[in-house]
Amino acid sequence: MALAAGAEDARVGRLVAIAPPIASFDLSFLAACRRPTLFIAGDRDPYCPIDRLERTLAAIAEPHELVRLPGIDHFFAGAESEVARHVVRFVAAQ
């Protein structure tokens, strides 16, 4: 919901999607979104299958970036610092 709201709100400069549950939700609302968007997902996430996320990103507007975390599932156990590092880097680039 926050991703959809941010995509429509002109006050939002950048979007971050951490493991968006694309197995249950459609991200087609991002098709025309031109805000820089960071996607972070683990390659063992059943709720955000990385192959499906890659196909989804191929159909949405640029700019966007995908960070793939090997061996990580939907809950990012043990990778919280790495996720935070990517988010801070992306947000600071603004």
C-alpha positions as CSV (number, residue, x, y, z in Angstrom):
1,M,0.0,0.0,0.0
2,A,2.8,2.4,0.8
3,L,4.4,1.8,-2.5
4,A,1.2,2.5,-4.4
5,A,0.6,5.7,-2.3
6,G,4.2,6.9,-2.8
7,A,4.0,6.3,-6.6
8,E,1.1,8.7,-6.8
9,D,2.2,11.3,-4.3
10,A,4.2,14.2,-5.9
11,R,5.9,14.9,-2.6
12,V,7.7,11.6,-2.7
13,G,11.0,11.7,-4.5
14,R,12.2,8.1,-4.3
15,L,10.6,4.8,-3.5
16,V,12.0,1.7,-1.7
17,A,10.3,-1.7,-2.0
18,I,11.7,-4.3,0.3
19,A,10.5,-7.8,-0.7
20,P,7.2,-6.6,-2.2
21,P,4.9,-9.6,-2.0
22,I,4.3,-9.9,-5.8
23,A,3.2,-13.5,-5.4
24,S,-0.1,-11.9,-4.0
25,F,-0.1,-8.4,-5.3
26,D,0.3,-6.7,-8.7
27,L,2.8,-3.9,-9.2
28,S,1.5,-2.8,-12.6
29,F,0.6,0.5,-11.0
30,L,4.3,1.3,-11.3
31,A,4.2,1.0,-15.1
32,A,4.3,4.8,-15.6
33,C,6.0,5.8,-12.3
34,R,9.1,7.8,-13.1
35,R,10.4,8.1,-9.6
36,P,13.7,6.4,-8.8
37,T,12.8,3.1,-7.1
38,L,14.9,0.6,-5.3
39,F,13.8,-3.0,-5.0
40,I,15.5,-5.3,-2.5
41,A,14.7,-9.0,-2.5
42,G,16.3,-12.3,-1.5
43,D,16.6,-15.1,-4.0
44,R,14.9,-17.5,-1.6
45,D,11.8,-15.5,-1.0
46,P,8.5,-17.4,-1.8
47,Y,6.4,-14.2,-1.4
48,C,8.7,-12.2,-3.8
49,P,10.1,-14.7,-6.3
50,I,13.1,-13.1,-7.8
51,D,12.4,-14.3,-11.3
52,R,8.9,-12.9,-11.2
53,L,10.2,-9.6,-9.8
54,E,12.7,-9.4,-12.6
55,R,10.0,-9.9,-15.2
56,T,7.8,-7.3,-13.5
57,L,10.6,-4.8,-13.4
58,A,11.2,-5.3,-17.1
59,A,7.7,-3.9,-17.7
60,I,7.8,-0.8,-15.5
61,A,9.3,2.6,-16.1
62,E,12.9,3.5,-15.4
63,P,14.7,4.4,-13.3
64,H,14.7,1.5,-11.0
65,E,17.3,-0.7,-9.4
66,L,17.1,-4.3,-8.1
67,V,19.4,-5.6,-5.3
68,R,19.4,-9.4,-5.2
69,L,20.5,-10.9,-1.9
70,P,21.7,-14.5,-2.3
71,G,20.5,-17.1,0.2
72,I,18.0,-14.7,1.8
73,D,14.3,-15.3,2.3
74,H,11.4,-12.9,2.9
75,F,12.4,-12.0,6.4
76,F,16.1,-11.0,5.8
77,A,17.3,-12.7,8.9
78,G,21.0,-11.9,9.3
79,A,20.9,-9.5,6.4
80,E,19.3,-6.5,8.1
81,S,22.5,-4.4,8.0
82,E,23.0,-5.1,4.3
83,V,19.4,-4.1,3.5
84,A,19.9,-0.9,5.6
85,R,23.1,-0.1,3.8
86,H,21.4,-0.3,0.4
87,V,18.5,1.8,1.5
88,V,20.8,4.5,3.0
89,R,22.9,4.6,-0.1
90,F,19.9,4.9,-2.4
91,V,18.2,7.6,-0.3
92,A,21.4,9.6,0.2
93,A,21.9,9.7,-3.6
94,Q,18.9,12.1,-3.8
